[in-house]
Amino acid sequence: MIAYIIRRLILAILTIWAITVLSFVIIQLPPGDYVTSYIASMSASGIGVTEAEAQALRIQYGLDQPIYVQYLKWMGMIAQGRFGMAIEWGRPVMDVIGDRLTLTIVISVAAIVFTWALALPIGIYSAVRRYSIGDYIATLIGFIGLAIPGFMLALIVMYVGFKYFNASIGGLFSAEMADAPWNWAKFVDLLKHLPVVAIVLGIGGTAQMIRIMRSNLLDELRKPYVMTARARGLSEARVIMKYPVRVALNPFISTLGYLFPYVVSGSIIVSMVLSLPTVGPLLLKALIAQDLFLAGTIVLMLGVMTVVGTFISDLLLMWIDPRIRFEKQ
Amino acid sequence: MAETTSPNIGPALPASPREMLPQELPTSQAEEQIAVATQWQLMWWRFRKHKLAMVGSVILILFYLVALSVDFLSYADPDASEAQRSLMAPQSIHWTDNGRLSPYVYGLTGKRDPKTFKRVYTIDPEVKIPVRFFAKGFEYKWLGFIPSDIHLIGVEGARADETLFILGTDVQGRDLWSRLMYGTQTSLFIGLASVALSLFLGVVLGGISGYYGGVIDTVIQRVIEILRSIPTIPLWLGLAAALPGSWSVQQVYFAITIIISLLGWTELARVVRGRFLSLRQEDFVMAARLAGCSQMRIIFRHMVPSFLSHIIAAMTLALPAMIISETSLSFLGLGLRPPAISWGVLLQDAQSIQALAISPWLLIPSIPVVVAVLAFNFVGDGLRDAADPYG
């Protein structure tokens, strides 16, 4: 088992390394660098930048060096816990990202909690009462949830909120709270805004989860041990909840690793529509401006969050399912 | 097909043959039919029983028919802009005139509101613009080579200001219906192209991985694992942002196809590999090997036919994801760029609540996205169930 954990750990580190290379390469892909796009935006507003100034900027940010040197320097900085300057903002990257990363995690976790809280009971119900009206409704809602991309749902929710409830849905805080320092009132304000965001983000995953839960539980319910339990006179609730549901729970844990990146990815687009203060809009701007350190740090952090999520789900799975634990010995 | 099915179908008839019978036939005759049916016939019988999948197939066929005849279905040049017709609401067609069937729309006169600077349109009940079916309009070449100027609907012989906007117009006064038609074509075919490319990568890499095993397998599996654990959208954003702004529409189209399929192939590779792994152990593969078949013949004559159906199902399920990817990227302004028209490009206009509040019809392009994605999912589900007709 230790060997298994170590193998997963090595794979996780390898993945993070691959992500650093990939994110660096992707950000370097566009022709030119930050200074080129800086000059372009400057000359668009009528201010000329001389060749000497441009060269000075390049030297200041180390953009004049070959790509592998830049990569190694970047890695060296990260190893020391420094993420560099967000060039466009003129402030350290961590300053700019700051709260936004925390908020990204908060809404992603909220969306996953929502997904599970809804998918679990509906999935169990659909499997136990197969082909009932409730099952059909759940299946239908599941399919629709699957077919509507998050950003579209966000648009529709926003329009309906505006048109019929005269409420502006969007943002994570009320206008007067947005710039306030953290306190209890701001926290309560966040809790009020969270549900709509969590639903918009979580509905796609919920649809998938319901289908997985339903089919897994159906497979389990057909097995002889369920019949044995029933024949022994266990109450129906116990027959279902005690073993089959526990076995069917596996995918919930094992897909945590994939659900997490899925939700975080989704949150980027949804954040733009609902103007949420997450890293999404920041990333888009940084990518377009070719702000190397900012974009690189965000992609890297999202990647690390994903890898950690996958790793945790592997561990949880081992803990919950003895078959995996023993097989890997 | 018969020689590949006979070795493993012989003993393993469907577990419940009665379930799959064409119902009209007497039992013995029907059973006989099943015994001699080819694999594809069995699959078709199974697929036919999946009601939603059948409905989905019909919808998809309609969608692709639309995509093939966009010029016929649209009645206006999708790029013809006219500031005087900016943001017109959809016009409703009145079907009867004085009890006779003669569809028409009322004319609209537009004025700029002096306070809000918004264009307001009022219906002019004096002006009836007749709507004709199979009307003459702009010239086009159907399927690229049949010249024609007939359109499904249109306002024939009308003056320039007599126009028809079934779904309204966008900010630049372009007809949304015609744009939606062209967008449908782009979005559906970009999905197909991406799936084709993913399929190629998936089959080649998954096949190598599953057939040879060993170190190659481990390496490919690790690569897949790493690719899957990177959050997709940042990756797409990064790649899409890397496309130079100076690229032409076709170049961007091509690049977006590649970007979308770069991440889509992993799932297909997984399916192909799994199939190869399980088939490698099968008796009929061993028999073929002992009979001295070449490796190519074993793969393409014996193994591929027996998992082709699974691949088709996996492809159908991958398509909606591709369509959503394209739509999302274009919606963010990183996918296809105007003047290209796709569902995502059209939805870009509906990005802000201000735009939606004034002109909610700009959200209409989201309907075909949802319908197409649902239909693909239904068909994919049906195909997946049918892919293994012996189960």
Contacts between the chains, C-beta under 8 A, distances in Angstrom:
chain1	res1	chain2	res2	distance
A	11	B	222	7.1
A	11	B	225	7.0
A	14	B	222	7.4
A	14	B	226	7.2
A	15	B	225	7.3
A	15	B	226	4.9
A	15	B	229	5.4
A	15	B	230	7.9
A	18	B	226	4.8
A	18	B	230	7.9
A	19	B	226	7.8
A	19	B	230	5.8
A	22	B	230	6.7
A	22	B	235	7.3
A	23	B	234	7.9
A	23	B	238	7.0
A	26	B	235	7.0
A	26	B	238	3.6
A	26	B	239	6.1
A	26	B	242	6.5
A	27	B	238	6.3
A	29	B	238	7.5
A	29	B	239	7.3
A	29	B	242	3.6
A	30	B	241	6.7
A	30	B	242	4.6
A	30	B	243	7.8
A	30	B	244	6.8
A	31	B	244	5.8
A	143	B	374	5.9
A	143	B	377	6.3
A	143	B	378	7.6
A	144	B	370	7.5
A	144	B	374	7.2
A	146	B	373	7.5
A	146	B	374	7.8
A	146	B	377	6.1
A	147	B	320	7.3
A	147	B	370	4.8
A	147	B	371	7.9
A	147	B	373	4.1
A	147	B	374	4.3
A	147	B	377	6.6
A	148	B	366	8.0
A	148	B	370	5.5
A	148	B	373	8.0
A	149	B	324	4.8
A	149	B	327	6.5
A	149	B	328	5.9
A	149	B	369	7.3
A	151	B	328	6.2
A	151	B	331	6.0
A	152	B	347	7.4
A	152	B	366	5.0
A	152	B	369	6.9
A	152	B	370	7.4
A	155	B	347	7.7
A	155	B	350	6.2
A	155	B	351	7.8
A	155	B	356	7.0
A	155	B	363	6.5
A	155	B	366	7.2
A	156	B	363	7.2
A	156	B	366	7.4
A	158	B	353	5.4
A	158	B	356	7.1
A	159	B	353	7.2
A	159	B	356	4.8
A	159	B	357	7.7
A	159	B	360	6.4
A	159	B	363	6.7
A	162	B	353	5.7
A	162	B	356	7.2
A	162	B	357	5.8
A	163	B	357	7.5
A	163	B	360	7.6
A	168	B	353	7.0
A	170	B	353	7.2
A	257	B	229	7.2
A	258	B	228	7.1
A	261	B	229	6.7
A	261	B	230	7.4
A	261	B	231	4.3
A	261	B	232	7.2
A	262	B	232	7.9
A	264	B	231	5.4
A	265	B	231	4.5
A	265	B	232	5.0
A	265	B	233	3.8
A	265	B	234	6.9
A	266	B	233	7.3
A	268	B	233	5.0
A	268	B	234	6.8
A	268	B	237	7.4
A	269	B	233	6.5
A	269	B	328	5.6
A	269	B	331	7.4
A	269	B	332	6.4
A	272	B	332	6.7
A	273	B	351	7.0
A	283	B	234	6.1
A	283	B	237	6.6
A	284	B	237	6.3
A	284	B	332	6.8
A	284	B	334	7.9
A	287	B	237	5.6
A	287	B	238	5.9
A	287	B	241	4.1
A	288	B	241	5.7
A	295	B	238	7.3
A	298	B	234	7.1
A	299	B	231	8.0
A	299	B	234	4.8
A	299	B	235	7.7
A	299	B	238	6.6
A	302	B	231	4.7
A	302	B	234	5.6
A	303	B	229	7.6
A	303	B	230	5.6
A	303	B	231	6.6
A	303	B	234	8.0
A	306	B	229	5.3
A	306	B	230	6.9
A	306	B	231	5.6
A	307	B	229	5.7
A	310	B	229	5.5
